[in-house]
Amino acid sequence: MRPGPLNLITDIPGLRVGNAADATLRSGVTVLTADRPFVAAVHVMGGAPGTRETDLLAPDRMVQEVDAIFLSGGSAFGLDAGAGVMAGLRAQGRGFAVGPVQVPIVPGAIVFDLLNGGDKDWPDTGSGSPYPALGRKAFEAAAPDFALGTAGAGYGAMTGNLKGGLGSASCLLPSGITVGALAVVNALGQATVGETAHFWAAPFEEGREFGGLGPAPHQRQEAPLPRKRLGEATTIAIVATDARLTKAQAHRMAVAAHDGMARALVPSHTPLDGDLVFSVATGERDMADPIADGFQLGHAAATCLARAIARAVYLAQAQTGDLQPTWQSRFGTGVKKS
C-alpha cells in the first residue's frame, strides 16, 4: 500500500474537507462532504461520546446516505455546528427529500476543548454558541486540499503529554481501491512512547510523514494514570473508501479502524474518552473480490487512522498561550533516527 497523491482522505475522488477555527475561542470545526450523498456508519468505543444523528447510521434505519459529517470542538456546544452545515447544504438545495422539503442529513461528533486556555465566554447572539457559524464556514471551505495540525476541529486539541490536532492519511490498495482517514486527536493517552519523540504508530509510517524516527528502542508502557478528567478527552475520526459498501459493510470498516486508534494512542478507548469512528463509502468502485477486498479494507482503514493520528500530533503548531508543548517545539531539532 502507498499513500495517495495528497496523502489526505480527499484522495478518494469526490470527497472534500473544510476547516474553520476561532483563534480567540481556541476551537473549530471540520466538515467532510462530497459531490453527492454517501453511505456512512459509525462505531463508538469510548466511554464518554458526544454525538448528533448517529442512530440513523445503523444498517436498519430508513435513511441510507448522508450529505456531510462534521467533527467539532466545544464539547456539547459543538453539536450546534451541525445546524450551520445543514444551512449550507440547504442553500444548495441538498438533502433527503420529504415531499417538497429537502432535509440535509448531517451526523457529527465533538471533542472537549473547553479548558484549553481559549476564551469560552462568548456573547449571546441568539444562535446559542459560535459553532453554527463555524460549521457553515467549514462547509463552505470544503475542498480537496486542507490544513492539518492546528486546524479545524483540532485547533484546540490536547493529548496526555503534547498538543493534539487534526490529521489525515490515505493509501491505495493493490485492487485500485483508495482508503483514507481523518482524525481529531484530543486523547487522554499519548501518541508518543513515554517521554521520547517516537510515535506508537511508527511501524505503519509511510516515508517521513511524521518524522521518520522509527519505533522506540523499547516500546513498553507502564500502567498509566489519567491526566484529564471524565469527559475531557476524545479522539474522533472518519475513515473512507471509494469502494461500494452497504451500511453493514461500512460499519465493519469502522469497527476495524478502531485497531488503528489503539495502535497510535496509549491508552485508548478509556472510560474517560469518547472515542468513535465514522466510516464513509462513496461507491465509485466495485469490489472485485468481496472477501479479499473487504479484508484489506479493514486493515487499510486501521493503518491509515494510525498514521493520521500521528500526523495530527506531529504537525501541531505552537501558539501563544498553549498549555502543552507541540511535538515540533519539544523534539523538532536534534532528534536522531534510531
N, C-alpha and C positions, 0 to 999 in steps of 0.2 A: 504494500500500500504506500502511496506517496501523496503528499498534500496537493490540493488543487491550486490553480494559478494565484489566488489571493490568500490561501490558507485561512479562509473565513467560511462561515456557514452559508454565505451567499455564493459560494462556488456552485451551489445547487441552483440550476437555472430557474429564474422566476422569483426567487426569494430576495427580499430586500430588508434591511435593518436600519432603523433610525434611532438616534440618541438625542436626548435633551437633558440639560442639567442646570442647576442654580447654584452658583458658587457660594452665595451667602447662606443658603439653606444647607449646602454640602450634601445634596441628594439629587436624584434624577430618575429618568425613565428610559427604558429601551423597548422598542417595538419591532417585532418581526411580522411582516406581512408579505403578500405575494400578488402576482398579477390576477389570480383568481382564487376562490376558496380552496382550502386544502384539508385533507384528513388530519386529525390530531387526536392525541391521547395523553394521559398523564399517569404517573405513579409517584406516590408520596411515601417516603421512608423516614422522614424526620418526625420528631415528637411535637413540634410547635409550628405547623404550617399556617400561612395566611394566603387565602386563595379567592378567586372570583370565577364563577361559571365553570368550575371543574367537574361538577356532577354530570353535566351534559356530554362530557367526553367519554363516558362509559359506552361500551360497544352496543348496548341495548337501547340507548337513548335515540330519540327521533332525529335530531339534527346530526347529520353525518359529516359536515365540513364546517370549518370556521374561517373567519375573514382575517384575523390577526391574533397575535398573542403578545401580551405585554409583561415585562418584568420591571418592578419598581422598587425604589427605596420608600422610606416613610412609614414602615410598619402598616397598620390598618388604614392609616390615612392615604397611603399609596394606592390602595384599591380604587380610589377615586380616579386614577389615571385612565381606567377603562372607559369612563364617560367621555373623556377627551378623545380617545381613539375611536369610539363609536361615532362621535360627532364628525370626525374627519372622514370616516367611511360613509356616513350618511350623506355628507356633502358630495360624495362621488356616486351616490345612488346605489351603494353596495349593501348587501345584507340578505338575510333569509326572508324569502317572500311569504308574507302572511296577508293574503288578499292584495289590496293595493299598497300595503305598507312593507317597506324593507327594514328588517331588524338586523343590524350588524351583530355578529357573534364574536365576542372578544373575551376569551378566558385570560386569566393573568395570575400572577403571584408576586409577593412582596418580600423584602428583607427589612430587618430592623436596623435603622441607622439614625435613630433619634438622639443618641448620646455620643455623637462623633465630633462635637465641637461646633456644629453649624447652628445658625440662628433659626430655631423652630417656632419662634413667637410670630407667626405670620398673621397679617391683618385679616379680619373677617370681611371678605369681599362678596359674600353670598354664595360662593362656589364651594365652601367647606374647607378647602385646602388649596395649595398651589398645584396639586397633582393633575387635575383635569387639563389645565393649560399645558403642563409639561407633557402629558400624554398626547395631546393634539399636536404639539410641536414635534415630538419624536416621530409620530406617524407621518407627518408631512415631510420630515427629513429623510425618510426611508430611501435607501439607495444600495447598490451592490457593494460599495466600499464604505467603511465606517471606522470610527476610532475605537481603540482598545485601551485597557488600563483604567485610568481615572476618567471615566466617561459614562454617560447614561446612567443606568441603574446601579452601576458600580462606582459612581463618583465618590460616595462617602463610605464605601465598604471597608471593613477591617477584618482581620483574622486573629488567631490566637497570639501571633507574635509580630506580624508585618501587615502593612496596609494591603487591603484587598483591591478588587477592581472587576472590570469586565474583560472576559477572554473569549476567544473563538479559535477554531481549528477545523480543518477538513481533510478528507482523504478520498482517493479514488481506488475502488476495488478492481480486481482483475476482470470482473464481469462488465466493467464500464459504469457501474452504479457509483454515485457520489454520496458520501455521508459527511455531515458537518455537525458542529456543536457550538453552542453559545452559552456562557455561564457568568453569573454574578456571584462572586466569591466573597462571602461575608461570614465565614465559618467560625465556629468555636475552635476547631482544630487548626493545624498548621499545614501549609503546603510544602514547607521545607523540613528537613530532618534535624531535629534538635535545634542547636544554635549554629548549624552550618548553613552554607549557601546552597546546598544540594537539594533538589526537589525530589519529593517522593515519586513524582511521575517521570523521573529521568529515564527509566528503561524504555519509555514509549516516545521519547523526543525525536522529532524529525529535524535533522540538521542542527542548527544552533538557535532554534526558535525560542528557547528560554535559557540561553547561556551556554549550552553545550558542555556542562561540567561533568556529566555522567553521574552515576549513583554515588551516594556517600559511601565511604570505605566500610562502615558498619551501620547498616540500616536497622537500628533497633530502637524501639520507643518504650520507655518505662511507663508505668501506669500514670496517665496524665490527670491533672486536676483542671477543672473548668476555670477559664479566665473571664468568662461572661456569665450573665445570669439567665434564668429561664426566659425564653422568648427573644433574646438579643442576638441570636446567631442563626444564619440560614445560608445555604448555597442553593440557588435556583438555576435551572438550566433548561435549554431546549436542544434536543438532537433532531436532526432532519435528514431526509434522503429524497432522491428523485425516483425511488422505486415505487411501484404501485402496491400499496398495502391497504388492507382492511383496518378498521379501528382496532380490532382484536390484535392483529399483527403489529400495528403501531404501538399498542400497549406493551407487547412483549419486548419491543425495541427499547422502550422507556425503562422497563424493568432491568434489562441487561445493562443499560447505560449507567445505572447506579454503581456497577462494579468500578467504572472509571472514577467516580467520585471517591470511592473507598481507596482506590489506588493512589489518588492525588492528595487527599486530605486525611490527616491522622490526629484525632479520631474523626469519624464522620457518622452521620445518621444517629446522633445522640438525642436524648430526650429534650435537650435544650435547643437543638437545631430544627428548622422547618424544611429540611432538605426535600426537594422534589425535582422531577424531570418531566417536562413536556416532550412529546415526540410528534414529528410532523412528516407527512409523506405527500409529495406533490403529484405522484402518479404519472410522471412523464416517461418512465421506463419500466417495462415488464420484467419480472424475474424469470430468467431462462430456466433456472432450477430452483423452485421454491424452497427446497430443503437446504441445499448448499448456500444459496444466496441469503436465505433467512438466517442461517447460522452465522455467516460472515457479517451481516448487518448488525447483529447484537455485539459482536466483538469490535467492529469498527466504531460503533457508537460509543462504547465504553472507552476505547483508546482515544478517540477524538475528544471526549469530555475530559479525560485526564490531562491531555495536552492543553485544552482550553483553560482549565483551572490554573495550571502552572503559568500560562502566558498572562493571565489576569494579574497575578501577583508580580511576575517578572516585569511587566510593563507599567505598573502603577507609578504615578508621578508625584514627586514631593511638592507640597503646597504649604504656605504659611498657616500655622495653626494645627497641623497634623498631630494626632495623638499617638501615632505609631510611625516608625521609620518605614520607608519603602525598601524593597529588595535592592534597588539600584543605589540608594544612599548608604545602605549598610554593607553591601557586598559588591557593588558595581566596579570597583577598582581593586586591583591587586589580588584577584581571585584566580588561582591556577587550577587548570583542569586536572582531576585525579588520574 
